[in-house]
Amino acid sequence: MITKDLQPLSIVDNLGFVEYTKKLQPLYSLPNRKVLSNTMLPFKYNEVRKKLHDLLNIVTHISVTTDMWTSDSQKSFLSVTSHFVRDNKMISAVLSTKEILGNHTSQNIATELKLIFDEWSVFDKIVTVVSDNGANIKKDIIEMLQKHHLPCVAHTLNLCVIDAVKAVPQVTVLINKCRAIVTYFNHSSQATEKLKNMRKQMGVTELRLKQDVPTRWNSTLIMMERICLVKEPLSAIITSLPNAPDFLNSSEWETLLDYTNLFKPVEAMTTELSGENYPTMSLVVPLIRGLQYAVRNRKMKTVEGESLKSRLLEVVWRRLGQLESDKMFAKSSFLDPWFKKIAFGNEINANNTTKRLVEEVTSLIRQQNTSVSTNTPREVSVDKSEVSLWDLRDEKVAEAKTICQNAPNVNANIQLEQYLRQNFVDRSNNPLDYWNRSQSTFPELYMLSKKYLCIPETSVPSERVFSKAGQIINDRRNRLKGDKLDMIILLNSNLNIEGV
């Protein structure tokens, strides 16, 4: 109950819960809070932690996300989540939710991250670290930890929308008017009741107005969509309300519809990239092209809508348009059998990615050949005085093996060519299933697929950790120590992982 339902440790002291437990089983003796906190919770934590550590030991490549968060009680925490492919599945595991004491300097954050990576023995296995676009944490990862860094694409999309809206002042004015309307209703029970009654009279589905969070563009989209849905009952009562805010005129309603229509593809892309049970890194390049295509084909009814559309296309190209030339993004998309080369808008980028993958596959083949030659036992002399009809066959096989071993680049090119010739995988099928079936056909490409498809392209997993942390550290548990929070979140997040 403590770890699955995030119940407070003090629940064992609550009279109602004590009485309830006695009704269920009078002979059962509840542990007190001290035993629960100092004995039972650490025991379970250490048990699960060891199993997860053992699982990570047999994984070759992992990617991590990280983020920082400050609680209402002004405590700062650093989260780290790990992501890897195991048994044909995407696995996401929380490694740490660590309280950070002292100043949040680059040196301190880098030191804490290094300690977490070393505690879990994953430092040398990390393919990349995904975080928000903050300069400090980016510096920590690249310069101090000397690890590859990827920015959160969801954050970048958020910045694209904010930039586009700022460039069209009329849209900013419209958003502020909608925000004022929602705030008014949220602070007036009389107005809320009138709106509720009018909805019933008009047969409109009962929907509450939603207040947005200005730093989260998708919450603004939800607010605007909700206002559109209650337009008729809202228009019917607004003039009869005391001190009501300025209402929207007819042209503003048109602009509002343009706004919601234009940003629906951005919302869809954000949702696609926020998943944890399927590869997301490989989706980025094709989804950027899909977003540009969808936005270009959106029909705007107002001048403001057209301006917003033009600005959005410009900002998306500036912030995201060049990602297909990035080695990490490009390799991931290429190795996704949904896309292969069609992920790319520029043929040069596709060809460059092919060359890079040939080089990487060649390197893997050389490593394996070196390992095989080192471990190959000496040939045992065989009496060949007897005639054998298989001598020619055995000589040809040995010759073919020698050619493959001496020309790993040829072997690598053959693998890539055969992979590209195979049919695309349907979007209803998981790309990891394809690679599981193909590992004997393309052994080196299979290894690379586990390396590049395990990368999450948003820091959403770390943000979800803090969402849970917010539930745990509330008014009832604001004195909970950082190490206990870390234990509870690790258990809550990882108990469902197979093998843990």
Number of C-alpha atoms within 10 A of each C-alpha: 10 16 18 12 9 16 15 17 19 15 15 18 13 10 10 10 13 14 12 12 16 13 11 9 10 10 9 10 10 14 12 13 16 12 11 17 15 11 11 13 19 16 13 13 17 13 13 19 20 13 13 21 16 15 14 20 13 9 14 17 22 26 24 28 28 23 22 21 21 14 14 12 11 8 15 19 20 20 24 25 24 24 23 25 24 17 10 15 18 19 19 22 20 23 23 25 30 20 20 18 10 8 10 14 12 17 16 15 20 21 15 15 22 16 13 19 19 12 12 17 14 21 17 12 16 19 19 23 26 28 26 21 17 11 9 14 24 21 16 21 23 16 13 16 15 10 17 16 20 23 18 21 25 22 17 17 20 17 19 23 20 18 17 21 21 14 14 15 13 16 21 14 13 19 21 12 17 23 21 17 21 22 16 16 21 15 10 11 11 12 19 17 12 19 23 18 13 18 19 13 10 10 10 15 11 13 13 16 20 20 20 20 12 12 11 14 20 19 15 20 21 17 22 24 19 17 22 15 15 19 14 14 20 20 13 13 14 18 13 11 12 9 9 15 18 12 17 16 8 9 12 18 16 16 22 25 18 22 25 17 17 23 21 16 19 22 17 12 19 19 11 16 23 18 15 19 13 21 26 20 23 30 21 23 26 17 19 21 18 15 20 19 13 15 19 14 11 16 13 19 13 17 11 21 24 18 16 28 23 14 20 24 18 16 18 22 16 11 14 17 17 12 15 24 18 12 14 20 22 28 26 27 30 24 25 25 23 22 22 21 21 13 24 21 14 12 12 11 17 21 13 15 25 20 15 14 22 22 16 17 25 20 16 19 21 17 11 14 16 13 11 11 10 9 9 9 8 6 6 6 6 6 6 8 6 6 7 8 8 8 10 10 10 11 11 11 11 11 12 12 12 11 13 15 18 13 14 20 19 14 18 24 18 14 19 18 12 11 18 16 9 9 9 15 16 11 10 7 11 18 23 24 13 17 22 14 12 14 14 11 13 19 16 19 24 19 16 19 23 25 22 28 29 31 32 33 27 27 26 24 26 25 18 13 23 22 12 16 20 14 12 22 21 15 10 10 14 13 10 14 12 16 13 17 19 21 21 23 23 22 23 19 18 18 16 10 11 11 10 16
